[in-house]
Amino acid sequence: MLQQAKQRLEQADFIVIGAGAGFSAAAGLTYSGERFTQRFQPFIQRYGMQDMYSAGFYPFETEEEKWAYWAEHIWANRFEPSALPLYQQLFALMKDKNYFVITTNVDSQFAKAGFDPNKLFEVQGNYGELQCAKPCHSQVYDNETLVQKWRSQQKNCQIPTALVPKCPVCGGKMAMHLRVDHRFVETEQWHIAQQRYATFAEQAMQGNTVYLELGIGFNTPSIIRYPFEQMTYRNPQATLIRVNRDHPEGFAETAKQTIALTQDPNAILSHWLQE
């Protein structure tokens, strides 16, 4: 099946890549276990946190506490890691092909690995950006410099009050630019990326297309997983390659067009590159 999948990728006129949390976890950006307990011990002791995912929803009593936690979370997942080998391998396979990437991941690994930003749609936002919490306007703000200050001046799981971010327009609270509810800011650039993806996806409906689905479960299946199934169903020339250890099952209607791979993504991509 690995060889069959590789052949389909080589023969494809279009490759639509969809990546979720499972792919970044396979690359090394795990949100629990040793990576979490080693980095977040002060927060674990103070708040009883279990992992980075649930910690992202913790109801902090103060903004000083909230941004002290997020400083470490952002740094660990967005700014500290360079391009990880798994993403570099994927780019090596795709760089000369006609591809487009849609991802729910917010860690910028695709951009770091070299993927064309004009062929990338980050649906859920990015750890490197802040937005007005209300929001009162549709602009986002890079946070790297601020995160560095938060980390350097954080004490007892709090940042100085003077470093608490305020909206430059309304003066209110700021939030992470992550889609957690209806207040997520869809910037002009977000809409441009959405349109580029829609255009590519429409073109791919008429060709020999591979939908390469990487590490997507059932947290937000309506964004990538279900649309990939539907587009595969509508295009008799399409192949859906699903890389997923825990959830390889798919629609019965697309079973004959689907190649489900449950091996470690690192082993799969290494095998494809060695062929």
Summary of the structure (lengths in Angstrom):
residues: 275
radius of gyration: 19.8
end to end distance: 13.5
largest distance: 59.3
contacts: 837
relative contact order: 0.19
helix: 45%
strand: 18%
